[in-house]
């Protein structure tokens, strides 16, 4: 008997997925192989982490740690902040 699992997308996870999407676009467009490799390494464990239910805070910690190791931490943190703002903006306009 199969059980159905429902995934809840919280704000942090939505921002992680958005940041990963931007990174995939950057990978497709980049000309520097080291940058491509760094971005791929930063995000390659994210889908598995989501699938097995790792909390978004822990996934984000792993992303930032790997980004620091590959020296792309500033890019990743800036992109994550932009992505997060997409999902936390005020509708008070």
ZIMODA-V245734 format. One line per field, one symbol per residue. phi: phi as a letter, one per 30 degrees, with the letter a starting at -180 (. if undefined). psi: psi as a letter, one per 40 degrees, with the letter a starting at -180 (. if undefined). burial: + if it has 24 or more other ideal C-beta (glycine too) atoms within 12 Angstrom, else -. Layout:
# ZIMODA-V245734
phi = ???
psi = ???
burial = ???
This chain:
# ZIMODA-V245734
phi = .dcccccccdedddddddddddddddddcdcceddeddddddcdcdeddddcideeddddeddddddddcibddedddddddddddcbddccd
psi = hiihhhhhhiddddddddddddddddddeiehddddddddddededdddddefhiddddddddddddddeffddddddddddddddeeiife.
burial = -----------+++++++++-++--++----------++++++--+--++-----+--++-+++-++--+-+--++--++--++---------
